[in-house]
Amino acid sequence: MAVPALADRSPQPRALPLREVRTRLTQLVSLAELTDTVTVVTRDGDPRPIAAIVPAPAARTAAQARADADRFTAVSAGWARRLEELHRQSGRRHAAELRALTDALAEAWAELERRAPAGDPALARLRAAHADLLRP
């Protein structure tokens, strides 16, 4: 009778050859359902697993984990695209502000050169201090 086999509550997955699984499929499914037992299916004469009979909640959990991982990947990709776009916008805004500042500085230097006497040492020192900001 199948009752003694159902009483086995082994935490270790049991491995059975495919031939035996075919003959005991109903019993193994009941075992998985009632005792959360995992049965690993192997090919006859080969110890490597080819499939498994697992309780439905465990299979659902694995499917949910895959779905969660896929969702996480999609959300991460969305945030990465958004951050890249913000970085590009920031770079364009920075370049525009830098151009406006450089233009204003060029106008200020043009006005200083027009008003200051030629060869003014204070103006030469100021120009040297701001050489990195001036356009070539």
C-alpha positions as CSV (number, residue, x, y, z in Angstrom):
1,M,0.0,0.0,0.0
2,A,1.1,3.6,-0.6
3,V,0.8,4.8,3.0
4,P,4.3,3.9,4.2
5,A,5.8,5.8,1.3
6,L,3.7,8.9,2.1
7,A,4.9,8.8,5.8
8,D,8.5,9.4,4.7
9,R,9.1,13.1,5.5
10,S,12.7,13.3,4.4
11,P,14.0,16.8,4.0
12,Q,16.5,15.6,1.4
13,P,15.3,15.3,-2.1
14,R,14.9,11.7,-3.2
15,A,16.3,10.6,-6.5
16,L,14.4,8.1,-8.6
17,P,15.0,6.8,-12.1
18,L,12.6,7.8,-14.8
19,R,11.2,4.2,-15.1
20,E,10.2,4.2,-11.5
21,V,8.8,7.7,-11.6
22,R,6.5,6.6,-14.5
23,T,5.0,3.8,-12.5
24,R,4.7,5.8,-9.2
25,L,3.8,9.3,-10.6
26,T,0.5,9.6,-8.8
27,Q,2.1,8.6,-5.5
28,L,5.0,11.0,-6.0
29,V,2.7,13.9,-6.8
30,S,0.7,13.2,-3.7
31,L,3.9,13.0,-1.7
32,A,5.0,16.4,-3.0
33,E,1.6,17.9,-2.2
34,L,1.2,16.5,1.3
35,T,4.8,16.5,2.6
36,D,6.6,19.1,0.5
37,T,9.0,16.3,-0.7
38,V,11.0,17.0,-3.7
39,T,11.7,14.0,-6.0
40,V,14.6,14.3,-8.5
41,V,14.1,12.4,-11.7
42,T,17.2,10.8,-13.2
43,R,17.7,8.8,-16.4
44,D,17.8,5.0,-15.8
45,G,21.5,4.2,-14.9
46,D,22.6,7.9,-14.9
47,P,22.7,9.7,-11.6
48,R,22.5,13.2,-13.1
49,P,19.1,14.9,-12.6
50,I,16.9,15.6,-15.6
51,A,13.7,16.9,-13.9
52,A,12.0,17.2,-10.5
53,I,8.7,16.8,-9.0
54,V,8.3,19.7,-6.5
55,P,5.4,21.0,-4.4
56,A,3.3,23.7,-6.2
57,P,4.2,26.5,-3.8
58,A,7.9,25.9,-4.4
59,A,7.4,26.0,-8.2
60,R,5.3,29.1,-7.9
61,T,8.0,30.7,-5.7
62,A,10.7,30.0,-8.3
63,A,8.4,31.5,-11.0
64,Q,7.7,34.5,-8.9
65,A,11.4,34.9,-8.2
66,R,12.1,34.9,-12.0
67,A,9.3,37.4,-12.5
68,D,10.6,39.6,-9.8
69,A,14.1,39.4,-11.2
70,D,12.8,40.3,-14.7
71,R,10.8,43.2,-13.2
72,F,13.8,44.4,-11.3
73,T,15.9,44.3,-14.5
74,A,13.3,46.3,-16.4
75,V,12.9,48.9,-13.6
76,S,16.7,49.2,-13.3
77,A,17.0,49.7,-17.0
78,G,14.3,52.4,-16.9
79,W,16.1,54.2,-14.1
80,A,19.5,53.9,-15.9
81,R,17.9,55.4,-19.1
82,R,16.4,58.2,-17.1
83,L,19.7,59.0,-15.3
84,E,21.5,59.0,-18.6
85,E,19.0,61.4,-20.1
86,L,19.3,63.7,-17.0
87,H,23.0,63.6,-17.3
88,R,22.8,64.7,-21.0
89,Q,20.4,67.5,-20.1
90,S,22.6,68.6,-17.3
91,G,25.6,68.6,-19.6
92,R,23.8,70.7,-22.2
93,R,22.6,73.1,-19.6
94,H,26.1,73.4,-18.1
95,A,27.6,74.0,-21.6
96,A,25.0,76.7,-22.3
97,E,25.6,78.4,-18.9
98,L,29.4,78.2,-19.4
99,R,29.0,79.8,-22.9
100,A,26.9,82.6,-21.4
101,L,29.4,83.2,-18.6
102,T,32.4,83.2,-21.0
103,D,30.6,85.7,-23.3
104,A,29.8,88.0,-20.3
105,L,33.5,87.7,-19.2
106,A,34.7,88.6,-22.7
107,E,32.4,91.7,-22.7
108,A,33.7,92.7,-19.3
109,W,37.4,92.4,-20.4
110,A,36.6,94.3,-23.6
111,E,35.2,97.1,-21.5
112,L,38.2,97.0,-19.1
113,E,40.6,97.2,-22.0
114,R,38.7,100.1,-23.5
115,R,38.7,102.1,-20.2
116,A,42.1,101.2,-18.7
117,P,45.2,103.0,-19.8
118,A,47.5,100.9,-22.1
119,G,50.1,98.9,-20.1
120,D,48.3,99.2,-16.8
121,P,50.2,96.7,-14.4
122,A,47.0,96.0,-12.3
123,L,45.1,95.0,-15.5
124,A,48.0,92.8,-16.5
125,R,48.0,91.0,-13.1
126,L,44.2,90.6,-13.3
127,R,44.5,89.2,-16.8
128,A,47.2,86.7,-15.7
129,A,45.0,85.6,-12.7
130,H,42.1,85.0,-15.0
131,A,43.9,83.5,-18.0
132,D,42.3,80.1,-17.6
133,L,38.8,81.8,-17.9
134,L,39.6,84.0,-20.9
135,R,38.9,82.8,-24.5
136,P,42.0,82.4,-26.7
